[in-house]
């Protein structure tokens, strides 16, 4: 089984030794906001920029890195393949 990594927020937060509560306070959002982002909800552009600024990173490095996009593309291709297989039965 593989884990789909939707963004690097949890990874970066952990590397900096921060709790969700500490990070939330630093970027002025609720702790629950950090939790849902770490679980794959795409944040608003404003929050995305706050997170990127906080970690001194380009937002693309956190939310749109190649492996994340590649994994999503692979999943989409598998879904298409399954549909084709079902249609050809």
Backbone as JSON Lines, residues from 0, in Angstrom:
{"i":0,"aa":"X","n":[0.84,-1.19,0.0],"ca":[0.0,0.0,0.0],"c":[0.88,1.24,0.0]}
{"i":1,"aa":"X","n":[0.49,2.24,-0.76],"ca":[1.25,3.5,-0.77],"c":[0.4,4.59,-0.16]}
{"i":2,"aa":"X","n":[1.09,5.61,0.33],"ca":[0.4,6.75,0.9],"c":[0.5,7.91,-0.07]}
{"i":3,"aa":"X","n":[-0.64,8.45,-0.43],"ca":[-0.66,9.6,-1.32],"c":[-0.3,10.83,-0.5]}
{"i":4,"aa":"X","n":[0.8,11.45,-0.86],"ca":[1.2,12.67,-0.17],"c":[0.67,13.84,-0.96]}
{"i":5,"aa":"X","n":[-0.28,14.53,-0.39],"ca":[-0.97,15.59,-1.1],"c":[-0.24,16.93,-1.02]}
{"i":6,"aa":"X","n":[0.53,17.11,0.02],"ca":[1.35,18.31,0.15],"c":[2.43,18.02,1.18]}
{"i":7,"aa":"X","n":[3.3,18.97,1.41],"ca":[4.44,18.75,2.32],"c":[4.26,19.48,3.65]}
{"i":8,"aa":"X","n":[3.07,19.93,3.96],"ca":[2.86,20.73,5.18],"c":[3.23,19.93,6.43]}
{"i":9,"aa":"X","n":[2.71,18.72,6.57],"ca":[3.01,17.91,7.76],"c":[4.51,17.65,7.86]}
{"i":10,"aa":"X","n":[5.12,17.3,6.76],"ca":[6.56,17.03,6.73],"c":[7.36,18.24,7.19]}
{"i":11,"aa":"X","n":[7.06,19.41,6.64],"ca":[7.79,20.62,7.01],"c":[7.53,21.02,8.46]}
{"i":12,"aa":"X","n":[6.29,20.9,8.88],"ca":[5.96,21.25,10.27],"c":[6.73,20.36,11.23]}
{"i":13,"aa":"X","n":[6.77,19.07,10.92],"ca":[7.5,18.12,11.78],"c":[8.99,18.4,11.79]}
{"i":14,"aa":"X","n":[9.54,18.71,10.61],"ca":[10.98,19.02,10.53],"c":[11.35,20.22,11.4]}
{"i":15,"aa":"X","n":[10.41,21.15,11.55],"ca":[10.66,22.34,12.37],"c":[10.23,22.14,13.82]}
{"i":16,"aa":"X","n":[9.77,20.94,14.15],"ca":[9.42,20.62,15.53],"c":[8.22,21.38,16.05]}
{"i":17,"aa":"X","n":[7.28,21.66,15.18],"ca":[6.1,22.44,15.57],"c":[4.87,21.57,15.7]}
{"i":18,"aa":"X","n":[4.03,21.91,16.64],"ca":[2.71,21.28,16.72],"c":[1.8,21.99,15.74]}
{"i":19,"aa":"X","n":[0.66,21.39,15.46],"ca":[-0.32,22.06,14.6],"c":[-0.75,23.38,15.23]}
{"i":20,"aa":"X","n":[-0.92,23.37,16.55],"ca":[-1.35,24.58,17.26],"c":[-0.33,25.7,17.12]}
{"i":21,"aa":"X","n":[0.95,25.37,17.26],"ca":[2.01,26.38,17.14],"c":[2.07,26.96,15.72]}
{"i":22,"aa":"X","n":[1.97,26.08,14.74],"ca":[2.0,26.55,13.36],"c":[0.79,27.41,13.05]}
{"i":23,"aa":"X","n":[-0.36,26.97,13.51],"ca":[-1.6,27.73,13.29],"c":[-1.48,29.13,13.86]}
{"i":24,"aa":"X","n":[-0.96,29.24,15.07],"ca":[-0.8,30.55,15.7],"c":[0.17,31.42,14.89]}
{"i":25,"aa":"X","n":[1.22,30.81,14.38],"ca":[2.23,31.56,13.64],"c":[1.68,32.14,12.33]}
{"i":26,"aa":"X","n":[0.77,31.41,11.68],"ca":[0.24,31.92,10.41],"c":[-1.18,32.47,10.55]}
{"i":27,"aa":"X","n":[-1.65,32.53,11.79],"ca":[-2.94,33.15,12.11],"c":[-4.14,32.44,11.47]}
{"i":28,"aa":"X","n":[-4.18,31.1,11.71],"ca":[-5.35,30.31,11.33],"c":[-5.68,29.39,12.52]}
{"i":29,"aa":"X","n":[-6.79,28.67,12.41],"ca":[-7.15,27.73,13.47],"c":[-6.35,26.44,13.32]}
{"i":30,"aa":"X","n":[-6.16,25.72,14.42],"ca":[-5.44,24.45,14.36],"c":[-6.14,23.49,13.41]}
{"i":31,"aa":"X","n":[-7.46,23.51,13.42],"ca":[-8.22,22.62,12.54],"c":[-7.91,22.88,11.07]}
{"i":32,"aa":"X","n":[-7.58,24.11,10.73],"ca":[-7.22,24.45,9.35],"c":[-5.95,23.71,8.95]}
{"i":33,"aa":"X","n":[-4.97,23.69,9.84],"ca":[-3.72,22.97,9.57],"c":[-4.02,21.49,9.39]}
{"i":34,"aa":"X","n":[-4.86,20.95,10.25],"ca":[-5.21,19.53,10.17],"c":[-5.83,19.17,8.84]}
{"i":35,"aa":"X","n":[-6.81,19.95,8.39],"ca":[-7.47,19.6,7.12],"c":[-6.53,19.77,5.93]}
{"i":36,"aa":"X","n":[-5.64,20.75,6.0],"ca":[-4.66,20.93,4.92],"c":[-3.72,19.72,4.88]}
{"i":37,"aa":"X","n":[-3.27,19.29,6.05],"ca":[-2.37,18.12,6.1],"c":[-3.07,16.86,5.61]}
{"i":38,"aa":"X","n":[-4.39,16.84,5.68],"ca":[-5.14,15.68,5.21],"c":[-5.64,15.83,3.79]}
{"i":39,"aa":"X","n":[-5.14,16.83,3.08],"ca":[-5.38,16.91,1.66],"c":[-6.27,18.0,1.13]}
{"i":40,"aa":"X","n":[-6.9,18.78,2.0],"ca":[-7.72,19.88,1.51],"c":[-6.78,20.97,1.0]}
{"i":41,"aa":"X","n":[-7.06,21.46,-0.19],"ca":[-6.23,22.51,-0.78],"c":[-6.64,23.84,-0.15]}
{"i":42,"aa":"X","n":[-5.69,24.56,0.46],"ca":[-6.04,25.82,1.11],"c":[-6.29,26.94,0.1]}
{"i":43,"aa":"X","n":[-6.85,28.01,0.59],"ca":[-7.02,29.19,-0.26],"c":[-5.64,29.71,-0.65]}
{"i":44,"aa":"X","n":[-5.6,30.51,-1.67],"ca":[-4.34,31.09,-2.12],"c":[-3.65,31.87,-1.01]}
{"i":45,"aa":"X","n":[-4.44,32.61,-0.23],"ca":[-3.89,33.41,0.86],"c":[-3.19,32.52,1.89]}
{"i":46,"aa":"X","n":[-3.85,31.45,2.3],"ca":[-3.26,30.57,3.31],"c":[-2.07,29.83,2.72]}
{"i":47,"aa":"X","n":[-2.18,29.44,1.46],"ca":[-1.06,28.78,0.8],"c":[0.18,29.69,0.83]}
{"i":48,"aa":"X","n":[-0.02,30.97,0.55],"ca":[1.1,31.91,0.57],"c":[1.64,32.13,1.97]}
{"i":49,"aa":"X","n":[0.76,32.16,2.97],"ca":[1.23,32.3,4.36],"c":[2.09,31.12,4.77]}
{"i":50,"aa":"X","n":[1.66,29.92,4.41],"ca":[2.42,28.71,4.75],"c":[3.77,28.74,4.03]}
{"i":51,"aa":"X","n":[3.76,29.08,2.76],"ca":[5.01,29.14,1.99],"c":[5.97,30.17,2.58]}
{"i":52,"aa":"X","n":[5.43,31.32,2.93],"ca":[6.26,32.37,3.52],"c":[6.82,31.93,4.87]}
{"i":53,"aa":"X","n":[6.0,31.29,5.67],"ca":[6.42,30.81,6.99],"c":[7.61,29.86,6.88]}
{"i":54,"aa":"X","n":[7.56,28.97,5.88],"ca":[8.65,28.0,5.7],"c":[9.73,28.52,4.74]}
{"i":55,"aa":"X","n":[9.56,29.75,4.25],"ca":[10.51,30.36,3.32],"c":[10.71,29.48,2.09]}
{"i":56,"aa":"X","n":[9.58,29.05,1.52],"ca":[9.59,28.19,0.34],"c":[8.65,28.75,-0.71]}
{"i":57,"aa":"X","n":[8.88,28.35,-1.93],"ca":[7.95,28.64,-3.02],"c":[6.72,27.76,-2.79]}
{"i":58,"aa":"X","n":[5.51,28.27,-2.94],"ca":[4.32,27.45,-2.73],"c":[4.3,26.18,-3.57]}
{"i":59,"aa":"X","n":[4.9,26.24,-4.75],"ca":[4.93,25.05,-5.61],"c":[5.72,23.92,-4.99]}
{"i":60,"aa":"X","n":[6.73,24.25,-4.19],"ca":[7.53,23.22,-3.53],"c":[6.71,22.49,-2.46]}
{"i":61,"aa":"X","n":[5.72,23.16,-1.91],"ca":[4.92,22.59,-0.82],"c":[3.66,21.91,-1.36]}
{"i":62,"aa":"X","n":[3.0,22.56,-2.31],"ca":[1.69,22.08,-2.73],"c":[1.66,21.45,-4.11]}
{"i":63,"aa":"X","n":[2.67,21.67,-4.93],"ca":[2.59,21.19,-6.31],"c":[3.86,20.5,-6.77]}
{"i":64,"aa":"X","n":[4.56,19.85,-5.88],"ca":[5.82,19.23,-6.27],"c":[5.57,18.05,-7.21]}
{"i":65,"aa":"X","n":[6.56,17.73,-7.99],"ca":[6.44,16.71,-9.02],"c":[5.87,15.39,-8.54]}
{"i":66,"aa":"X","n":[6.35,14.88,-7.4],"ca":[5.87,13.57,-6.97],"c":[4.39,13.6,-6.62]}
{"i":67,"aa":"X","n":[3.93,14.72,-6.1],"ca":[2.51,14.84,-5.78],"c":[1.71,14.82,-7.07]}
{"i":68,"aa":"X","n":[2.14,15.59,-8.06],"ca":[1.43,15.62,-9.33],"c":[1.53,14.29,-10.05]}
{"i":69,"aa":"X","n":[2.7,13.66,-10.0],"ca":[2.88,12.37,-10.65],"c":[1.97,11.33,-10.04]}
{"i":70,"aa":"X","n":[1.87,11.31,-8.73],"ca":[1.01,10.34,-8.05],"c":[-0.44,10.56,-8.44]}
{"i":71,"aa":"X","n":[-0.88,11.79,-8.49],"ca":[-2.26,12.09,-8.88],"c":[-2.49,11.67,-10.32]}
{"i":72,"aa":"X","n":[-1.52,11.92,-11.19],"ca":[-1.65,11.54,-12.59],"c":[-1.71,10.02,-12.72]}
{"i":73,"aa":"X","n":[-0.87,9.3,-11.97],"ca":[-0.88,7.83,-12.0],"c":[-2.23,7.29,-11.56]}
{"i":74,"aa":"X","n":[-2.79,7.87,-10.5],"ca":[-4.1,7.42,-10.02],"c":[-5.16,7.65,-11.09]}
{"i":75,"aa":"X","n":[-5.12,8.78,-11.75],"ca":[-6.08,9.1,-12.8],"c":[-5.94,8.12,-13.96]}
{"i":76,"aa":"X","n":[-4.7,7.8,-14.34],"ca":[-4.46,6.86,-15.43],"c":[-4.99,5.47,-15.08]}
{"i":77,"aa":"X","n":[-4.83,5.05,-13.82],"ca":[-5.34,3.75,-13.39],"c":[-6.86,3.71,-13.46]}
{"i":78,"aa":"X","n":[-7.5,4.79,-13.06],"ca":[-8.97,4.87,-13.14],"c":[-9.43,4.75,-14.58]}
{"i":79,"aa":"X","n":[-8.75,5.44,-15.48],"ca":[-9.1,5.4,-16.9],"c":[-8.92,3.98,-17.44]}
{"i":80,"aa":"X","n":[-7.8,3.35,-17.07],"ca":[-7.53,1.99,-17.51],"c":[-8.62,1.03,-17.04]}
{"i":81,"aa":"X","n":[-9.04,1.15,-15.8],"ca":[-10.1,0.28,-15.26],"c":[-11.4,0.49,-16.02]}
{"i":82,"aa":"X","n":[-11.73,1.74,-16.33],"ca":[-12.95,2.03,-17.08],"c":[-12.89,1.4,-18.47]}
{"i":83,"aa":"X","n":[-11.73,1.5,-19.1],"ca":[-11.57,0.9,-20.43],"c":[-11.71,-0.62,-20.36]}
{"i":84,"aa":"X","n":[-11.13,-1.21,-19.34],"ca":[-11.23,-2.67,-19.18],"c":[-12.68,-3.1,-18.99]}
{"i":85,"aa":"X","n":[-13.43,-2.35,-18.18],"ca":[-14.84,-2.67,-17.95],"c":[-15.66,-2.49,-19.23]}
{"i":86,"aa":"X","n":[-15.33,-1.45,-19.99],"ca":[-16.07,-1.18,-21.23],"c":[-15.81,-2.26,-22.28]}
{"i":87,"aa":"X","n":[-14.63,-2.87,-22.25],"ca":[-14.29,-3.89,-23.25],"c":[-14.76,-5.29,-22.88]}
{"i":88,"aa":"X","n":[-15.41,-5.44,-21.74],"ca":[-15.9,-6.77,-21.33],"c":[-17.2,-7.11,-21.98]}
